[in-house]
Amino acid sequence: MGAAAFQAHPYRQPIIGWMTDIERLTREDLVRYYNTYYVPNNAILIVVGDFKSTELLPKIRHHFGPIPRAADPPAVRSIEPEQRGERRVLLKKEAELPFVFMGYHVPNLKHPDNFALEVLAYILSGGKSARIYKSVVYEQQLALFAGGGYDRESLDPNLFPLYASVMPGKTAEKVEQALTTEIERVKNELVSDRELQKAKNQIEAGFLFGQDSIFTLARVLAEYEIVANWRAWDAYLPGIRAVTAADLQRVAKAYLTPDNRTVAVLIPTKSKP
């Protein structure tokens, strides 16, 4: 789906490359990549915990200061053009059950709509009590599991994905229709105050509990610094708390449109003898 959703941006490539890329990698390729990107001027050092800056900074300078700066790694120059029509991928492969995956182009955390998209993701797919799981898995019993998400911390604008594994005896077409119905519902009906507050409570709880782990806190600060600025972390909870039901409806209408969608369907085939 990623290869179909992105025509220009490197996000169309798998993280570690296609299998043919991996099979043809040489030691020289790996060394060249390492020397290009694993350099001090392409690194961010995050320190979290109980320490004194006056004692820690000299140690950091001692261990990292002698490492020479290298040429700045090449920047990603491709900007993904606006999608102007639905794209579809049908993959026939050995598998037990069909799978439906759809993605919509959305902005990242540098755009003010990111807070509403974050809440919308929780409304639709934030666990087993969210709309998609409740409708497609529990009520209609069309899928074994279903979900989605929103990767707001990606360096460039990415996708708002929704997916479901088709229940035995059901069809991918029915599952796709059920997912689409939930999307249209948030466009046409305002989310209730109770459901909106529930999503906000879940997000805030996850945000605060995540700070119990110094590793998680360090990772989040690093991601913010890479994408925008680590200080943007302070704007997260106020931004989430300010989201309204009208905001959810607005971003759903703006981004979750058929022309902005890529749909990928796995069609199982029989195993070869």
RAGI-V736018 format. One line per field, one symbol per residue. phi: phi as a letter, one per 40 degrees, with the letter a starting at -180 (. if undefined). psi: psi as a letter, one per 30 degrees, with the letter a starting at -180 (. if undefined). burial: # if it has 16 or more other ideal C-beta (glycine too) atoms within 10 Angstrom, else .. Layout:
phi: ???
psi: ???
burial: ???
This chain:
phi: .ccccbcbccdcccdbgcdccccbcbcccccccdccbcbdcbbbbbbbicabdcccdccccccbdccccbccccccbcbccccbicbbbbbcacacbcabbbabcaccccccccccccccccccachcccccccccccccfcbcaaaiiacccccbdbbbcbaacccdgbbcccccccccccccccccbcccdccccccccccccccccccccccccccccccccccbacccdccccdcccccbccccccccccbcbdcbbbbbbcbcbcccc
psi: eefeekfekfffkleglleeeefgkleeeeeeeefefilegglkkkkkajlkefeeeeeeeeefefkkklkklkljfkkklkkhkkkkkjjklklellkkkkkkkllaffkffeeeeeeeeeeeghaffleeeeeeeeefhflellaaajifgkelkbljlklkkkkkflleeeeeeeeeeeeeefefkkkleeeeeeeeeeeeeeeeffffkfeeeeeeeeeeeeedkfffeffeeeeeffkleeeeeeeeeeeilefgkkkkkkjklkkk.
burial: ##..##..#.#...........................#........#...............................#..#...#..........############...##############...####.###....##..#####.###.############..#.#.###.###.##..#....#...##.###.##.............#..#####..##.#..#..#..##..#.#.###.##..##...#######.#.....
